[in-house]
Amino acid sequence: MKYILPILSLAVISCGNPSNEENSPSESNDNATAMAETSVDMQQSASFYDFTVQTLTGEEFSFEQLRGKRVLVVNTASECGYTPQYEQLQELYAQYGGDNFTIVGFPANNFGGQEPGSDEQIQEFCQRNYGVEFPMMSKISVKGDDTHPVYQWLTSKDMNGVSDGNVRWNFHKFTIDENGNWVGEYPSNVSPLDDEILSFAQGS
């Protein structure tokens, strides 16, 4: 079963503190209904590899191609205090990315309105400022009633079979092993170059 990732465009709000996190509202009733229907369907499948999403350039990206790789999944934003982590993520990817490890970024506007741009604007920002080469997906919602199915899986033990997760702010990180199993999560203030994440990327 595959899912195509919806594009969300949300209003700009000034940069805030994670302790005062805010969830963005759904764009429309139609979008909320579609996400709810997908959520129900998702409960029938608990495989990380079932998802198909869209990249920032609108191309389909099947998670099946991630089979056999360790994966770091991170929700990103362009106007956050943690935005410089893009540089560290790219450094991590440049050193270890390839056949055994990759990073998948999901821009999201759920916290403080810190990702207001379109997919095209986000792509231009990432490349101009940080030279991002790892896969970046189309903007989604990672929290709230319109949470995308990928993040429903990441944050629900009933779906991933391992643990509930809690995305509290931008640049929250999840690790998935080479067999598609949920391994762990790291809050925003943990650097992508943290020793535990480095060990995971290396497979040690």
C-alpha positions in Angstrom: 0.0 0.0 0.0 1.5 3.4 -1.0 0.8 6.9 0.0 1.4 10.1 -1.9 2.6 12.9 0.3 0.4 16.1 0.4 1.9 19.6 0.2 0.9 22.0 2.9 1.4 25.7 2.8 1.0 27.5 6.2 1.2 31.0 7.5 4.4 32.6 8.8 4.7 32.9 12.6 7.8 34.2 14.4 10.4 31.8 15.7 9.4 30.4 19.1 10.7 28.2 21.9 10.1 24.4 21.9 8.5 24.7 25.3 5.7 26.8 23.7 5.2 24.5 20.7 2.2 25.0 18.5 0.4 22.6 16.1 -0.6 24.1 12.8 -4.3 23.7 11.8 -5.3 21.6 8.8 -5.5 23.4 5.5 -9.0 22.3 4.8 -11.7 19.8 5.8 -11.0 17.9 2.6 -7.4 17.5 3.6 -8.3 16.4 7.1 -10.7 13.9 5.8 -8.2 12.4 3.4 -5.6 12.1 6.1 -8.1 10.4 8.4 -9.0 7.9 5.7 -5.3 7.2 5.1 -4.8 6.8 8.9 -7.4 4.1 9.0 -5.9 2.3 6.0 -2.4 2.6 7.6 -3.4 0.5 10.5 -3.6 -2.4 8.1 0.1 -2.2 7.4 3.0 -1.7 9.7 5.9 -1.7 7.2 8.2 1.3 6.8 8.7 0.2 3.2 5.0 0.6 2.2 5.2 4.4 1.9 5.6 6.4 -1.3 5.9 10.1 -0.8 6.9 13.1 -3.0 10.2 14.9 -3.2 10.5 18.7 -3.2 10.6 18.5 -7.0 7.4 16.5 -7.2 8.9 13.1 -8.0 7.6 9.9 -6.4 9.9 8.5 -3.7 9.3 4.9 -2.6 10.5 3.9 0.8 11.1 0.4 -0.8 14.3 1.8 -2.2 15.5 2.3 1.4 15.4 -1.4 2.2 18.8 -2.5 3.4 19.8 1.0 4.5 19.9 2.6 8.0 17.8 5.8 7.8 17.7 9.0 9.8 14.3 10.7 9.4 14.2 14.4 10.5 11.5 17.1 10.3 13.1 20.4 9.1 12.3 24.1 9.0 14.0 27.1 7.4 13.5 29.7 10.1 14.3 27.9 13.3 17.1 28.2 15.8 18.0 24.7 14.9 18.1 25.4 11.1 21.9 25.3 11.1 21.6 21.6 11.8 21.2 21.3 8.0 24.9 21.8 7.8 25.6 19.0 10.3 23.1 16.7 8.5 24.8 17.3 5.2 28.2 16.6 6.8 26.8 13.3 8.2 25.4 12.4 4.8 28.6 13.3 2.9 30.6 11.1 5.2 28.3 8.1 5.6 25.5 8.4 3.0 25.4 5.7 0.3 24.4 2.1 0.1 24.2 1.6 3.9 22.9 4.8 5.3 20.8 7.8 4.2 18.9 10.8 5.6 15.4 11.7 4.7 14.2 15.2 5.5 10.6 16.3 5.8 9.9 20.0 5.9 7.1 20.9 8.3 5.4 24.1 9.4 3.9 22.7 12.7 6.1 24.5 15.1 6.2 28.3 15.3 5.3 28.7 11.6 9.0 28.3 10.9 8.7 26.6 7.5 6.4 28.9 5.6 7.9 28.4 2.1 6.7 26.4 -0.9 8.6 23.2 -1.9 10.4 25.2 -4.5 11.5 27.9 -2.0 12.6 25.2 0.5 14.7 23.4 -2.1 16.4 26.7 -3.2 17.0 27.6 0.5 18.6 24.2 1.3 20.9 24.2 -1.7 21.9 27.8 -1.5 22.7 27.9 2.2 23.7 24.4 3.0 24.4 22.4 -0.2 21.9 19.8 0.9 22.3 16.5 -1.1 20.3 14.1 1.0 16.7 13.3 -0.1 14.3 16.1 0.9 10.5 15.4 0.7 7.6 17.7 0.0 6.3 19.6 3.0 4.0 17.7 5.4 2.4 17.9 8.8 4.2 15.9 11.5 1.8 16.5 14.4 -1.9 17.0 15.1 -5.1 15.9 13.4 -3.5 16.0 9.9 -0.3 14.1 10.8 1.1 12.5 7.6 1.0 8.6 7.6 4.8 8.4 7.7 4.8 10.3 11.0 1.8 8.4 12.3 3.9 5.3 11.8 7.0 6.9 13.4 5.1 8.1 16.5 2.7 5.1 17.1 3.7 1.8 18.7 0.6 0.3 17.4 1.9 0.9 13.9 5.7 0.6 14.2 5.5 -2.2 16.7 8.3 -0.8 18.9 7.5 2.6 20.6 5.4 5.7 20.6 7.3 8.8 19.5 6.8 12.5 20.4 7.8 15.2 17.9 8.1 18.2 20.1 9.9 20.7 17.7 11.7 21.1 14.4 14.7 18.8 13.7 13.4 15.9 15.8 15.2 12.8 14.6 14.2 9.1 14.2 16.4 6.2 13.4 15.3 3.2 11.4 17.5 0.1 10.9 18.3 -1.7 7.6 15.3 -4.0 8.1 12.8 -1.1 8.5 12.6 -1.4 12.2 12.0 1.6 14.5 15.2 2.0 16.5 15.1 5.3 18.4 14.4 9.0 18.5 16.4 12.1 19.4 15.1 15.6 20.3 15.9 18.7 18.4 18.8 19.7 20.6 20.7 16.5 19.9 23.3 17.2 17.1 23.2 15.1 14.0 26.9 14.5 14.8 26.1 13.2 18.2 28.2 10.0 19.0 25.1 7.8 19.1 23.9 9.0 15.7 27.4 8.7 14.3 27.5 5.1 15.6 24.2 4.4 14.0 25.2 5.8 10.7 28.4 3.7 10.7 26.4 0.6 11.7 28.5 0.0 14.8 
